[in-house]
Amino acid sequence: HSLGEDFLSLNKAMGGLQKGLTIIAGGSNIGKTASLVSIVQSLLKRHSIHQKIIYFSFDDDHEIFIKRLISVHQNCDMDQVLAYKSASPATKKLILNGYEIIGRYMANGTLVFRDMRKVDSFQKMNAVIRESISNGLPNVVFIDAIFNVEMNDKFDANRSENIARAKLLKKIADDFGIPVITSAEVQKEKQECDIKEPLGKNAIMESGKFGYNAAYIITAFPIRF
């Protein structure tokens, strides 16, 4: 899955999206969700005829996700999309056109979106993916804010819970043999690290298990001038 000119460095480093688990890791409000949405938009733009994307969000709801995608797809500021009523006639037309385009993607099954109101566990995620197989195997699965996914079992510590999450996440990638891209938080003490020292696998939350299960890890950090 080539990502086109919008992600030249990732295409060069990864050869496009590959099967298995890819993690976009970073601190709070660093742009992890924005990165996921931008990748979705790039895939839709390049491969919409033969594309099938499932996007699970455990942070943004359906309305916010659509507005994010319209902002990227139509190349307009998110604030303009949010303040549609006060936008100029030209901007309103652009935003409405975005709603029509994204609406078609969803209506024809090219893009499937589920938030926590419909999917709140790994079991339900698996069910959605398996159901979509009847209409053709999804090409890519996105999972935003994986640490908000509820676990059925009880755990004594966050680390044990995250290890279990990591195993279930990898199982999704392995069982279906497709690219699975997820966002993950970096440990707070690592978020302020010097950019000359790359973040290691163990920097992802309480367990390095996520990193060791990943085919690729993309780390995001602020650049200080």
C-alpha positions in Angstrom: 0.0 0.0 0.0 1.9 3.0 -1.2 1.1 6.2 0.7 2.0 8.6 -2.1 3.7 11.9 -2.0 2.2 12.9 1.3 4.4 10.3 3.1 7.6 10.0 1.0 9.8 9.3 4.0 7.6 6.5 5.3 7.3 5.0 1.8 11.1 5.0 1.5 11.6 3.5 5.0 8.8 1.0 5.0 8.0 0.4 1.3 4.5 1.5 2.0 2.2 -0.1 4.6 3.2 -3.7 5.3 1.3 -6.6 6.8 1.6 -6.8 10.6 1.4 -4.3 13.4 2.6 -0.7 13.0 2.6 1.6 16.0 2.5 5.4 15.9 3.8 6.3 19.3 4.1 9.7 21.0 3.1 11.9 23.9 -0.3 13.4 24.5 -1.6 15.9 21.9 1.5 15.3 19.7 -0.6 14.5 16.6 -1.0 10.7 16.6 -4.7 10.7 15.6 -4.0 13.4 13.0 -1.3 11.1 11.6 -3.7 8.2 11.4 -6.4 10.3 9.7 -3.9 11.6 7.2 -2.8 8.1 6.3 -6.5 7.1 5.8 -6.9 10.1 3.5 -3.8 9.3 1.5 -5.0 5.7 1.0 -8.4 6.8 0.0 -7.0 9.3 -2.5 -4.7 6.7 -4.1 -6.6 3.4 -3.9 -10.3 4.2 -3.3 -11.5 1.9 -6.1 -10.0 -1.2 -4.5 -9.6 0.0 -0.9 -11.4 -1.2 2.2 -10.5 0.5 5.4 -11.8 -0.2 8.9 -11.1 2.6 11.5 -11.8 1.9 15.2 -11.7 5.0 17.4 -11.5 4.8 21.1 -11.1 8.6 21.4 -12.9 10.6 18.8 -16.6 9.9 18.1 -18.1 9.5 14.6 -18.8 13.2 14.1 -15.3 14.4 15.1 -13.6 11.8 12.9 -15.6 12.8 9.9 -14.7 16.4 10.4 -11.0 15.5 10.8 -11.1 13.6 7.6 -12.9 16.3 5.7 -10.3 18.8 6.9 -7.5 16.7 5.6 -9.3 15.6 2.4 -10.4 19.1 1.4 -7.2 20.8 2.6 -9.0 23.2 4.9 -8.4 24.1 8.5 -10.1 22.0 11.2 -11.4 25.2 12.9 -13.2 26.1 9.7 -14.9 22.7 9.6 -15.9 23.0 13.2 -17.2 26.6 12.6 -19.1 25.7 9.4 -22.0 28.1 10.1 -19.7 31.1 10.2 -17.5 30.1 7.2 -17.5 31.9 3.9 -19.7 30.6 1.1 -16.7 29.1 -0.7 -15.5 27.3 2.4 -19.0 26.0 3.1 -19.2 24.6 -0.4 -15.8 22.9 0.1 -16.9 21.4 3.4 -20.2 20.2 2.0 -18.4 18.6 -0.9 -16.1 16.8 1.7 -19.2 15.4 3.4 -20.5 14.1 0.1 -17.2 12.4 -0.7 -16.7 10.8 2.7 -20.3 9.8 2.7 -19.9 7.9 -0.5 -16.8 6.1 0.9 -18.9 5.0 3.9 -21.9 4.1 1.9 -20.1 1.8 -0.5 -18.1 0.1 2.2 -14.7 1.6 1.3 -14.5 3.1 4.8 -16.0 1.5 7.8 -15.9 3.6 11.1 -16.7 2.3 14.6 -16.3 4.3 17.8 -16.8 3.2 21.5 -20.6 3.5 21.2 -20.6 0.4 19.0 -17.3 -1.3 19.7 -15.7 -1.3 23.1 -13.6 -4.5 23.2 -11.2 -6.7 21.2 -13.9 -9.3 20.8 -16.2 -6.8 19.1 -13.3 -5.5 17.0 -12.7 -9.0 15.8 -16.4 -9.5 15.0 -16.5 -6.3 12.9 -13.4 -7.4 10.9 -14.8 -10.9 10.4 -18.2 -9.6 9.3 -16.5 -7.4 6.7 -14.7 -10.4 5.2 -18.0 -11.5 3.7 -17.8 -8.3 1.5 -14.0 -8.7 0.9 -11.1 -8.7 3.3 -10.2 -5.3 4.6 -7.0 -3.9 3.2 -6.0 -2.0 6.4 -7.3 -1.7 9.9 -6.7 1.4 12.0 -7.1 1.4 15.8 -6.8 4.8 17.6 -6.3 5.1 21.4 -5.8 1.4 21.9 -5.2 1.9 25.7 -8.9 2.9 26.1 -10.1 -0.5 24.9 -11.8 -2.4 27.7 -10.5 -5.8 28.7 -12.8 -8.5 29.8 -10.4 -10.0 32.4 -9.3 -8.3 35.6 -5.6 -7.5 36.1 -3.6 -6.6 39.2 -1.4 -4.1 37.4 -1.4 -1.9 34.3 1.6 -3.7 33.0 -0.1 -7.0 33.0 -3.2 -5.5 31.3 -1.1 -3.9 28.6 0.8 -7.1 27.9 -2.6 -8.8 27.4 -3.6 -5.9 25.1 -0.4 -6.3 23.1 -1.0 -10.0 22.5 -4.6 -9.5 21.4 -3.5 -6.6 19.1 -0.8 -8.8 17.4 -3.3 -11.6 17.1 -5.6 -9.4 15.0 -2.7 -8.5 12.7 -1.6 -12.2 12.4 -5.0 -13.8 12.1 -6.1 -11.6 9.2 -2.7 -11.1 7.6 -3.2 -7.4 6.9 -1.6 -4.1 8.0 -2.9 -2.9 11.4 -1.9 0.6 12.4 -2.5 1.8 16.0 -1.6 4.8 18.1 0.0 4.4 21.5 1.1 6.6 24.3 4.8 7.0 25.3 5.7 6.9 28.9 5.5 10.4 30.4 9.1 10.5 31.5 10.1 9.7 27.9 8.0 12.4 26.3 10.5 15.2 27.1 13.5 13.2 26.0 16.3 14.7 23.8 15.4 14.1 20.1 19.0 12.9 19.6 18.1 9.8 21.7 15.5 7.8 19.8 12.7 6.2 21.8 13.1 2.5 22.4 10.5 -0.3 22.4 10.2 0.0 26.2 9.1 3.6 26.0 5.6 2.7 24.9 3.5 2.9 28.1 4.1 0.4 30.9 5.1 -2.5 28.7 7.7 -3.0 25.9 5.5 -5.9 24.7 3.8 -3.5 22.2 7.1 -2.6 20.7 8.3 -6.2 20.4 5.1 -7.2 18.7 5.3 -4.5 16.1 6.8 -4.7 12.7 7.3 -1.0 12.6 7.3 1.8 15.3 6.9 5.4 14.2 7.7 7.8 17.0 6.4 11.4 17.1 8.0 14.1 19.2 8.1 17.9 19.3 10.9 19.7 17.5 12.5 22.4 19.7 13.9 25.4 17.9 
